[in-house]
Amino acid sequence: MVTDRLGNMNVTAGLVLTTSAVFISTQPPFQPLMPYASHGSYILQVSAFVAALISLMTGTSVLIIYDTCYANTDMKRILRSLKRSRLRLVCSLILMAYPSLALAVSTLALLTAVFIAGFTSDKLFVKILTAVTYLTLVLLGVLALYVFSAPWIE
């Protein structure tokens, strides 16, 4: 189950990596429509590329390490060695969480770069469409906070 989630996260990181690489390596076909080659947008695209690359590399390494540990018949010995040192346990938890954090940073950076490009567009329709998309994401974020802050009812 955990390996499936890590595999799905690696696929998502690969898609974000590819998308940011396309934005970095191409010029907008019609600059006034979506100027995603501006300085601020370009810096965020490069940041998204780097974070997605880090997410993909650490996610793959965690997947390999987790599969190796899980396939080991002496799993209880591995867990005891992790519990022996608090620093080792914290480091292993950070290593397991880092791909998700890097993917979140990458996605937010790429999303912000696209929003910057949309809001700096010369076309009013693109600005309105970007604002509607932004407001929709804010509404979904508020709804997610509301749903996940509710106590678990049995």
VEXRO-873222 format. One record per residue: x, y, z of N, C-alpha, C, O in turn. Coordinates in steps of 0.001 Angstrom, whole numbers, plus 500000, padded with zeros to 6 digits. Layout:
BEGIN
+--------+--------+--------+--------+--------+--------+--------+--------+--------+--------+--------+--------+
|     nx |     ny |     nz |    cax |    cay |    caz |     cx |     cy |     cz |     ox |     oy |     oz |
+--------+--------+--------+--------+--------+--------+--------+--------+--------+--------+--------+--------+
|      X |      Y |      Z |      X |      Y |      Z |      X |      Y |      Z |      X |      Y |      Z |
...
+--------+--------+--------+--------+--------+--------+--------+--------+--------+--------+--------+--------+
REM end
This chain:
BEGIN
+--------+--------+--------+--------+--------+--------+--------+--------+--------+--------+--------+--------+
|     nx |     ny |     nz |    cax |    cay |    caz |     cx |     cy |     cz |     ox |     oy |     oz |
+--------+--------+--------+--------+--------+--------+--------+--------+--------+--------+--------+--------+
| 500829 | 498800 | 500000 | 500000 | 500000 | 500000 | 500871 | 501260 | 500000 | 500634 | 502179 | 499216 |
| 501869 | 501303 | 500872 | 502756 | 502462 | 500929 | 503559 | 502567 | 499643 | 503779 | 503664 | 499129 |
| 503993 | 501433 | 499128 | 504778 | 501467 | 497892 | 503936 | 501931 | 496715 | 504452 | 502583 | 495808 |
| 502642 | 501605 | 496715 | 501767 | 502100 | 495650 | 501629 | 503620 | 495714 | 501637 | 504297 | 494687 |
| 501503 | 504141 | 496922 | 501393 | 505598 | 497081 | 502680 | 506299 | 496667 | 502647 | 507340 | 496010 |
| 503809 | 505725 | 497053 | 505088 | 506312 | 496643 | 505259 | 506235 | 495129 | 505782 | 507166 | 494517 |
| 504821 | 505132 | 494522 | 504882 | 505022 | 493063 | 504002 | 506050 | 492381 | 504410 | 506662 | 491393 |
| 502786 | 506247 | 492902 | 501890 | 507267 | 492334 | 502478 | 508662 | 492495 | 502359 | 509501 | 491602 |
| 503113 | 508904 | 493636 | 503735 | 510206 | 493863 | 504899 | 510424 | 492894 | 505112 | 511540 | 492421 |
| 505649 | 509366 | 492597 | 506740 | 509491 | 491634 | 506217 | 509794 | 490241 | 506826 | 510572 | 489506 |
| 505090 | 509186 | 489867 | 504484 | 509492 | 488565 | 504041 | 510948 | 488522 | 504256 | 511635 | 487523 |
| 503421 | 511420 | 489603 | 502989 | 512816 | 489666 | 504176 | 513765 | 489612 | 504124 | 514790 | 488932 |
| 505244 | 513431 | 490323 | 506449 | 514270 | 490288 | 507041 | 514291 | 488881 | 507532 | 515326 | 488430 |
| 506997 | 513160 | 488192 | 507479 | 513123 | 486806 | 506646 | 513999 | 485888 | 507182 | 514646 | 484989 |
| 505340 | 514023 | 486108 | 504477 | 514875 | 485290 | 504732 | 516358 | 485557 | 504782 | 517158 | 484623 |
| 504893 | 516725 | 486829 | 505204 | 518119 | 487164 | 506571 | 518498 | 486610 | 506757 | 519607 | 486110 |
| 507527 | 517574 | 486700 | 508866 | 517805 | 486156 | 508803 | 518057 | 484647 | 509434 | 518985 | 484140 |
| 508050 | 517238 | 483946 | 507914 | 517398 | 482491 | 507215 | 518700 | 482131 | 507629 | 519402 | 481209 |
| 506154 | 519017 | 482861 | 505419 | 520250 | 482582 | 506290 | 521478 | 482800 | 506297 | 522394 | 481977 |
| 507021 | 521497 | 483902 | 507879 | 522656 | 484146 | 509027 | 522712 | 483143 | 509459 | 523802 | 482766 |
| 509525 | 521563 | 482705 | 510585 | 521562 | 481689 | 510080 | 522119 | 480367 | 510814 | 522817 | 479667 |
| 508833 | 521818 | 480019 | 508264 | 522360 | 478780 | 508119 | 523870 | 478878 | 508441 | 524585 | 477929 |
| 507630 | 524369 | 480027 | 507498 | 525816 | 480192 | 508860 | 526513 | 480164 | 508983 | 527607 | 479614 |
| 509873 | 525892 | 480748 | 511203 | 526501 | 480786 | 511832 | 526548 | 479404 | 512492 | 527527 | 479053 |
| 511633 | 525498 | 478618 | 512377 | 525361 | 477361 | 511681 | 525959 | 476143 | 512269 | 525976 | 475062 |
| 510460 | 526444 | 476276 | 509759 | 527001 | 475113 | 509347 | 528445 | 475364 | 509131 | 528860 | 476503 |
| 509248 | 529173 | 474311 | 508717 | 530535 | 474361 | 507208 | 530483 | 474164 | 506709 | 529605 | 473460 |
| 506477 | 531403 | 474771 | 505030 | 531424 | 474542 | 504734 | 531675 | 473059 | 505359 | 532542 | 472449 |
| 503794 | 530933 | 472474 | 503497 | 531135 | 471060 | 502918 | 532523 | 470775 | 503138 | 533087 | 469703 |
| 502184 | 533060 | 471736 | 501622 | 534398 | 471597 | 501850 | 535115 | 472924 | 501085 | 534953 | 473875 |
| 502906 | 535901 | 472968 | 503395 | 536514 | 474208 | 502336 | 537313 | 474968 | 502252 | 537153 | 476186 |
| 501523 | 538161 | 474336 | 500553 | 538947 | 475119 | 499460 | 538088 | 475776 | 498856 | 538504 | 476765 |
| 499211 | 536899 | 475230 | 498152 | 536060 | 475789 | 498552 | 535463 | 477127 | 497797 | 535562 | 478094 |
| 499717 | 534852 | 477201 | 500182 | 534205 | 478428 | 501698 | 534362 | 478514 | 502432 | 533491 | 478047 |
| 502178 | 535456 | 479102 | 503624 | 535717 | 479132 | 504338 | 534932 | 480236 | 504783 | 535504 | 481231 |
| 504439 | 533623 | 480045 | 505054 | 532806 | 481095 | 506570 | 532799 | 481038 | 507210 | 532055 | 481783 |
| 507162 | 533616 | 480166 | 508617 | 533736 | 480120 | 509109 | 534980 | 480863 | 510281 | 535340 | 480751 |
| 508221 | 535644 | 481623 | 508647 | 536808 | 482402 | 509571 | 536340 | 483535 | 509616 | 535154 | 483864 |
| 510300 | 537286 | 484119 | 511322 | 536933 | 485098 | 510762 | 536197 | 486314 | 511275 | 535140 | 486682 |
| 509728 | 536733 | 486936 | 509170 | 536107 | 488125 | 508594 | 534729 | 487841 | 508797 | 533784 | 488603 |
| 507881 | 534633 | 486744 | 507295 | 533356 | 486364 | 508376 | 532332 | 486025 | 508266 | 531160 | 486384 |
| 509416 | 532784 | 485335 | 510499 | 531876 | 484941 | 511265 | 531355 | 486163 | 511623 | 530178 | 486213 |
| 511516 | 532220 | 487139 | 512212 | 531792 | 488361 | 511385 | 530736 | 489099 | 511935 | 529751 | 489590 |
| 510080 | 530937 | 489178 | 509219 | 529950 | 489828 | 509162 | 528647 | 489042 | 509069 | 527572 | 489634 |
| 509218 | 528731 | 487710 | 509231 | 527512 | 486899 | 510508 | 526710 | 487134 | 510462 | 525484 | 487232 |
| 511639 | 527393 | 487223 | 512897 | 526708 | 487514 | 512855 | 526104 | 488925 | 513336 | 524992 | 489139 |
| 512284 | 526835 | 489875 | 512143 | 526304 | 491233 | 511253 | 525062 | 491243 | 511546 | 524088 | 491936 |
| 510172 | 525101 | 490477 | 509284 | 523937 | 490379 | 510007 | 522753 | 489749 | 509826 | 521611 | 490174 |
| 510818 | 523023 | 488747 | 511588 | 521964 | 488090 | 512549 | 521298 | 489078 | 512622 | 520071 | 489153 |
| 513278 | 522113 | 489829 | 514257 | 521579 | 490782 | 513556 | 520800 | 491893 | 514001 | 519712 | 492258 |
| 512464 | 521346 | 492436 | 511748 | 520657 | 493512 | 511136 | 519344 | 493021 | 511129 | 518356 | 493755 |
| 510621 | 519323 | 491789 | 510066 | 518087 | 491242 | 511165 | 517059 | 491008 | 510958 | 515865 | 491226 |
| 512317 | 517513 | 490570 | 513446 | 516601 | 490379 | 513890 | 516007 | 491712 | 514158 | 514809 | 491801 |
| 513969 | 516835 | 492742 | 514330 | 516346 | 494076 | 513271 | 515372 | 494588 | 513604 | 514345 | 495180 |
| 511999 | 515693 | 494361 | 510925 | 514802 | 494787 | 511018 | 513457 | 494086 | 510820 | 512413 | 494708 |
| 511316 | 513479 | 492804 | 511426 | 512233 | 492047 | 512619 | 511402 | 492517 | 512511 | 510184 | 492660 |
| 513748 | 512056 | 492756 | 514941 | 511321 | 493196 | 514762 | 510758 | 494608 | 515060 | 509588 | 494848 |
| 514277 | 511581 | 495541 | 514108 | 511078 | 496906 | 512971 | 510074 | 496989 | 513043 | 509124 | 497769 |
| 511924 | 510267 | 496200 | 510827 | 509306 | 496188 | 511256 | 507945 | 495684 | 510843 | 506914 | 496215 |
| 512089 | 507948 | 494654 | 512597 | 506678 | 494144 | 513515 | 506004 | 495158 | 513449 | 504789 | 495347 |
| 514369 | 506786 | 495808 | 515263 | 506184 | 496798 | 514486 | 505659 | 497998 | 514807 | 504588 | 498511 |
| 513473 | 506386 | 498455 | 512653 | 505910 | 499568 | 511912 | 504639 | 499169 | 511782 | 503714 | 499971 |
| 511429 | 504595 | 497934 | 510733 | 503403 | 497449 | 511662 | 502192 | 497444 | 511265 | 501099 | 497846 |
| 512887 | 502389 | 496993 | 513859 | 501293 | 496976 | 514204 | 500853 | 498395 | 514249 | 499658 | 498683 |
| 514444 | 501813 | 499274 | 514781 | 501484 | 500664 | 513604 | 500793 | 501350 | 513790 | 499806 | 502061 |
| 512403 | 501307 | 501139 | 511226 | 500728 | 501784 | 510984 | 499312 | 501282 | 510692 | 498418 | 502075 |
| 511103 | 499096 | 499972 | 510941 | 497746 | 499430 | 511981 | 496793 | 499994 | 511665 | 495647 | 500313 |
| 513207 | 497252 | 500118 | 514273 | 496407 | 500659 | 513998 | 496050 | 502119 | 514158 | 494899 | 502524 |
| 513588 | 497034 | 502896 | 513296 | 496767 | 504305 | 512064 | 495877 | 504457 | 512029 | 495000 | 505321 |
| 511080 | 496098 | 503636 | 509840 | 495329 | 503737 | 510061 | 493885 | 503301 | 509443 | 492968 | 503840 |
| 510936 | 493689 | 502333 | 511218 | 492339 | 501850 | 512104 | 491569 | 502821 | 512183 | 490342 | 502751 |
| 512763 | 492277 | 503716 | 513636 | 491626 | 504690 | 512785 | 490840 | 505683 | 511776 | 491343 | 506177 |
| 513190 | 489621 | 505969 | 512407 | 488781 | 506875 | 512541 | 489208 | 508327 | 511698 | 488863 | 509155 |
| 513584 | 489949 | 508640 | 513808 | 490384 | 510011 | 513372 | 491838 | 510199 | 514157 | 492686 | 510624 |
| 512112 | 492106 | 509875 | 511583 | 493473 | 509930 | 511579 | 494017 | 511364 | 511803 | 495210 | 511571 |
| 511328 | 493162 | 512343 | 511299 | 493629 | 513733 | 512665 | 494126 | 514183 | 512752 | 495058 | 514982 |
| 513729 | 493517 | 513680 | 515077 | 493971 | 514031 | 515341 | 495360 | 513454 | 515975 | 496195 | 514098 |
| 514853 | 495601 | 512239 | 515021 | 496921 | 511615 | 514250 | 497976 | 512402 | 514757 | 499073 | 512641 |
| 513028 | 497644 | 512802 | 512233 | 498594 | 513587 | 512873 | 498868 | 514950 | 512856 | 500006 | 515420 |
| 513434 | 497844 | 515586 | 514125 | 498048 | 516862 | 515333 | 498960 | 516696 | 515607 | 499800 | 517553 |
| 516058 | 498793 | 515585 | 517233 | 499653 | 515376 | 516820 | 501098 | 515117 | 517543 | 502025 | 515482 |
| 515654 | 501297 | 514485 | 515162 | 502663 | 514291 | 514727 | 503282 | 515613 | 514924 | 504476 | 515839 |
| 514139 | 502476 | 516478 | 513659 | 502989 | 517759 | 514787 | 503188 | 518768 | 514599 | 503872 | 519775 |
| 515937 | 502609 | 518515 | 517059 | 502713 | 519444 | 517553 | 504147 | 519557 | 517970 | 504578 | 520632 |
| 517509 | 504881 | 518466 | 517995 | 506253 | 518473 | 516882 | 507165 | 517965 | 516326 | 506949 | 516889 |
| 516574 | 508170 | 518745 | 515525 | 509110 | 518347 | 515918 | 509867 | 517074 | 515078 | 510134 | 516215 |
| 517197 | 510205 | 516966 | 517673 | 510914 | 515778 | 517507 | 510055 | 514527 | 517110 | 510561 | 513478 |
| 517805 | 508768 | 514630 | 517647 | 507877 | 513477 | 516178 | 507757 | 513074 | 515862 | 507719 | 511885 |
| 515284 | 507697 | 514055 | 513858 | 507621 | 513765 | 513370 | 508903 | 513106 | 512625 | 508851 | 512128 |
| 513781 | 510050 | 513631 | 513379 | 511335 | 513044 | 513921 | 511472 | 511628 | 513213 | 511933 | 510733 |
| 515170 | 511076 | 511420 | 515763 | 511159 | 510077 | 515038 | 510257 | 509085 | 514829 | 510644 | 507935 |
| 514656 | 509069 | 509516 | 513950 | 508177 | 508603 | 512549 | 508706 | 508289 | 512071 | 508552 | 507165 |
| 511894 | 509321 | 509259 | 510576 | 509910 | 509001 | 510674 | 511117 | 508069 | 509820 | 511312 | 507203 |
| 511713 | 511919 | 508252 | 511924 | 513051 | 507345 | 512201 | 512553 | 505935 | 511690 | 513108 | 504963 |
| 513008 | 511510 | 505825 | 513307 | 510940 | 504511 | 512051 | 510418 | 503828 | 511900 | 510551 | 502614 |
| 511154 | 509829 | 504602 | 509914 | 509315 | 504020 | 508943 | 510437 | 503644 | 508176 | 510301 | 502691 |
| 508977 | 511549 | 504395 | 508052 | 512651 | 504130 | 508570 | 513613 | 503076 | 507779 | 514341 | 502477 |
| 509874 | 513640 | 502831 | 510468 | 514653 | 501966 | 509946 | 514640 | 500533 | 509731 | 515714 | 499972 |
| 509729 | 513461 | 499901 | 509186 | 513505 | 498532 | 507838 | 514214 | 498443 | 507583 | 514942 | 497485 |
| 506984 | 514006 | 499427 | 505679 | 514682 | 499428 | 505836 | 516186 | 499592 | 505165 | 516964 | 498914 |
| 506717 | 516589 | 500484 | 506932 | 518019 | 500701 | 507528 | 518685 | 499461 | 507108 | 519777 | 499081 |
| 508499 | 518035 | 498836 | 509106 | 518606 | 497633 | 508104 | 518670 | 496491 | 508115 | 519620 | 495709 |
| 507232 | 517662 | 496386 | 506201 | 517685 | 495341 | 505198 | 518803 | 495591 | 504745 | 519453 | 494649 |
| 504848 | 519032 | 496857 | 503933 | 520131 | 497175 | 504560 | 521481 | 496841 | 503897 | 522353 | 496279 |
| 505827 | 521656 | 497183 | 506530 | 522908 | 496858 | 506598 | 523094 | 495347 | 506378 | 524198 | 494849 |
| 506898 | 522035 | 494620 | 507000 | 522102 | 493167 | 505660 | 522477 | 492527 | 505591 | 523328 | 491641 |
| 504607 | 521824 | 492998 | 503282 | 522103 | 492438 | 502852 | 523537 | 492729 | 502314 | 524215 | 491854 |
| 503087 | 523997 | 493954 | 502714 | 525373 | 494299 | 503537 | 526399 | 493527 | 503015 | 527443 | 493135 |
| 504812 | 526114 | 493306 | 505651 | 527039 | 492538 | 505183 | 527113 | 491083 | 505103 | 528199 | 490509 |
| 504877 | 525962 | 490491 | 504403 | 525966 | 489107 | 503037 | 526632 | 488995 | 502774 | 527357 | 488035 |
| 502173 | 526389 | 489966 | 500857 | 527025 | 489966 | 500974 | 528538 | 490107 | 500262 | 529286 | 489436 |
| 501871 | 528987 | 490978 | 502089 | 530418 | 491152 | 502670 | 531044 | 489887 | 502310 | 532165 | 489527 |
| 503565 | 530324 | 489212 | 504135 | 530836 | 487961 | 503053 | 531011 | 486901 | 503056 | 531998 | 486164 |
| 502138 | 530066 | 486822 | 501047 | 530175 | 485844 | 500098 | 531309 | 486229 | 499608 | 532025 | 485356 |
| 499835 | 531480 | 487529 | 498986 | 532592 | 487960 | 499637 | 533940 | 487663 | 498956 | 534874 | 487238 |
| 500932 | 534050 | 487879 | 501633 | 535294 | 487546 | 501515 | 535581 | 486057 | 501259 | 536716 | 485653 |
| 501702 | 534548 | 485244 | 501580 | 534731 | 483795 | 500158 | 535122 | 483414 | 499959 | 535950 | 482525 |
| 499171 | 534534 | 484079 | 497778 | 534869 | 483759 | 497408 | 536274 | 484184 | 496708 | 536976 | 483455 |
| 497866 | 536695 | 485350 | 497526 | 538037 | 485824 | 498308 | 539132 | 485110 | 497865 | 540280 | 485102 |
| 499449 | 538822 | 484514 | 500205 | 539829 | 483766 | 499889 | 539791 | 482269 | 500563 | 540444 | 481473 |
| 498882 | 539039 | 481896 | 498478 | 538971 | 480495 | 497877 | 540302 | 480036 | 497345 | 541072 | 480836 |
| 497975 | 540548 | 478744 | 497376 | 541761 | 478171 | 495888 | 541588 | 477884 | 495185 | 542572 | 477657 |
| 495411 | 540376 | 477891 | 494010 | 540085 | 477553 | 493156 | 540026 | 478818 | 493501 | 539337 | 479778 |
| 492049 | 540749 | 478809 | 491152 | 540807 | 479960 | 490525 | 539448 | 480234 | 490349 | 539068 | 481392 |
| 490187 | 538711 | 479177 | 489570 | 537403 | 479349 | 490494 | 536443 | 480107 | 490029 | 535680 | 480953 |
| 491776 | 536476 | 479815 | 492740 | 535606 | 480502 | 492852 | 536011 | 481966 | 492960 | 535148 | 482838 |
| 492829 | 537314 | 482248 | 492883 | 537773 | 483638 | 491650 | 537326 | 484416 | 491759 | 536902 | 485567 |
| 490483 | 537419 | 483791 | 489243 | 536981 | 484448 | 489267 | 535475 | 484675 | 488895 | 535005 | 485750 |
| 489699 | 534722 | 483681 | 489789 | 533270 | 483804 | 490783 | 532863 | 484903 | 490532 | 531916 | 485648 |
| 491889 | 533570 | 484999 | 492877 | 533300 | 486045 | 492302 | 533623 | 487419 | 492516 | 532873 | 488371 |
| 491573 | 534737 | 487529 | 490965 | 535107 | 488814 | 489910 | 534087 | 489237 | 489833 | 533728 | 490411 |
| 489104 | 533623 | 488298 | 488086 | 532615 | 488620 | 488751 | 531314 | 489069 | 488297 | 530676 | 490019 |
| 489814 | 530928 | 488390 | 490550 | 529720 | 488779 | 491164 | 529878 | 490155 | 491113 | 528955 | 490968 |
| 491742 | 531032 | 490423 | 492339 | 531300 | 491731 | 491283 | 531255 | 492834 | 491503 | 530639 | 493877 |
| 490158 | 531893 | 492615 | 489089 | 531891 | 493619 | 488539 | 530489 | 493841 | 488195 | 530129 | 494967 |
| 488453 | 529699 | 492782 | 488001 | 528320 | 492918 | 488969 | 527516 | 493779 | 488538 | 526736 | 494629 |
| 490259 | 527694 | 493571 | 491251 | 526987 | 494383 | 491206 | 527433 | 495840 | 491363 | 526611 | 496742 |
| 490995 | 528716 | 496077 | 490876 | 529211 | 497453 | 489640 | 528611 | 498123 | 489700 | 528194 | 499280 |
| 488524 | 528567 | 497399 | 487297 | 527975 | 497935 | 487505 | 526493 | 498246 | 487068 | 526017 | 499294 |
| 488161 | 525764 | 497354 | 488430 | 524349 | 497605 | 489357 | 524163 | 498803 | 489199 | 523212 | 499568 |
| 490322 | 525064 | 498970 | 491198 | 525001 | 500138 | 490443 | 525228 | 501431 | 490676 | 524532 | 502419 |
| 489537 | 526200 | 501436 | 488719 | 526471 | 502629 | 487827 | 525274 | 502930 | 487690 | 524876 | 504087 |
| 487217 | 524695 | 501890 | 486377 | 523519 | 502102 | 487187 | 522342 | 502640 | 486713 | 521611 | 503509 |
| 488396 | 522156 | 502134 | 489245 | 521065 | 502620 | 489622 | 521281 | 504078 | 489620 | 520331 | 504861 |
| 489945 | 522518 | 504457 | 490245 | 522808 | 505860 | 489043 | 522544 | 506753 | 489187 | 522027 | 507861 |
| 487861 | 522897 | 506270 | 486644 | 522664 | 507044 | 486393 | 521168 | 507232 | 486080 | 520721 | 508336 |
| 486530 | 520409 | 506169 | 486256 | 518974 | 506240 | 487283 | 518259 | 507109 | 486923 | 517418 | 507933 |
| 488567 | 518591 | 506927 | 489604 | 517867 | 507660 | 489798 | 518363 | 509089 | 490506 | 517722 | 509865 |
| 489188 | 519483 | 509453 | 489301 | 519951 | 510833 | 488184 | 519390 | 511703 | 488200 | 519566 | 512921 |
| 487221 | 518722 | 511095 | 486132 | 518132 | 511859 | 486640 | 516938 | 512652 | 487440 | 516151 | 512146 |
| 486186 | 516799 | 513880 | 486606 | 515624 | 514663 | 486035 | 514348 | 514040 | 484952 | 514346 | 513455 |
| 486787 | 513286 | 514183 | 486355 | 512013 | 513614 | 485224 | 511459 | 514472 | 485373 | 511244 | 515675 |
| 484094 | 511238 | 513816 | 482918 | 510737 | 514510 | 482781 | 509250 | 514192 | 482814 | 508843 | 513031 |
| 482629 | 508459 | 515235 | 482502 | 507014 | 515012 | 481078 | 506586 | 515078 | 480781 | 505403 | 514913 |
+--------+--------+--------+--------+--------+--------+--------+--------+--------+--------+--------+--------+
REM end
